[in-house]
Amino acid sequence: MRFRRAAHASTMNVASGDRKRRSLALLVALSLCASILPAGQAFAENPMAVIPTQTIYPGEIVDIKRLEEVEVTNPALTGDYATSTKQVVGKVTSRTLLAGRVILVSALREPYTVERGKAVRIVFTNGPLTITAGGAPLENAAVGDLIRVRNTDSGIIVSGTVMDDGTIHVVAK
């Protein structure tokens, strides 16, 4: 019996010594992690999401007065939702955005630079030669889109890229 008690007592001391060493190792590891990470980021933050404060209908331009950034508390929320108001402000909605619901990036688009049927300037450049003509776009388009446009003088339909200034640059075939 005495042997067992002594053995039991020695394992108790070893176990408590093990716990102390583990606690010390955990403290060292935590302090090391805290010193490596930038200030304020030692623990994971909840992501942010942008929600409308009122319903925004398709075709409307989103302004900052109708938005709010909130912290995401639902860990199951996934997808391509807007995390910053910079991603949303100035964009046009292609779907109804409900108040209090996250805004999906796929529900937004850039505003149209040229609109179907409204007069535009068609520009063709080849080296030092530049030819301009009036045109009528056959579709709505934003900057960088490739669209078809009808030359109002000749009636010929050409394709070109929409530029920042609203002109359509055509390339030779």
Rosetta blueprint (number, residue, H / E / L):
1 M L
2 R H
3 F H
4 R H
5 R H
6 A H
7 A H
8 H H
9 A H
10 S H
11 T H
12 M H
13 N H
14 V H
15 A H
16 S H
17 G H
18 D H
19 R H
20 K H
21 R H
22 R H
23 S H
24 L H
25 A H
26 L H
27 L H
28 V H
29 A H
30 L H
31 S H
32 L H
33 C H
34 A H
35 S H
36 I H
37 L L
38 P L
39 A L
40 G L
41 Q L
42 A L
43 F L
44 A L
45 E L
46 N L
47 P L
48 M E
49 A E
50 V E
51 I E
52 P E
53 T L
54 Q L
55 T L
56 I E
57 Y L
58 P L
59 G L
60 E L
61 I E
62 V L
63 D L
64 I H
65 K H
66 R H
67 L E
68 E E
69 E E
70 V E
71 E E
72 V L
73 T L
74 N L
75 P L
76 A L
77 L L
78 T L
79 G L
80 D L
81 Y E
82 A L
83 T L
84 S L
85 T H
86 K H
87 Q H
88 V L
89 V L
90 G L
91 K L
92 V E
93 T E
94 S L
95 R L
96 T L
97 L E
98 L L
99 A L
100 G L
101 R L
102 V L
103 I L
104 L E
105 V H
106 S H
107 A H
108 L E
109 R E
110 E L
111 P L
112 Y L
113 T L
114 V E
115 E L
116 R L
117 G L
118 K L
119 A L
120 V E
121 R E
122 I E
123 V E
124 F E
125 T E
126 N E
127 G L
128 P L
129 L E
130 T E
131 I E
132 T E
133 A E
134 G E
135 G E
136 A E
137 P E
138 L L
139 E L
140 N L
141 A E
142 A L
143 V L
144 G L
145 D L
146 L E
147 I E
148 R E
149 V E
150 R E
151 N E
152 T L
153 D L
154 S L
155 G L
156 I L
157 I E
158 V E
159 S E
160 G E
161 T E
162 V E
163 M L
164 D L
165 D L
166 G L
167 T L
168 I E
169 H E
170 V E
171 V L
172 A L
173 K L
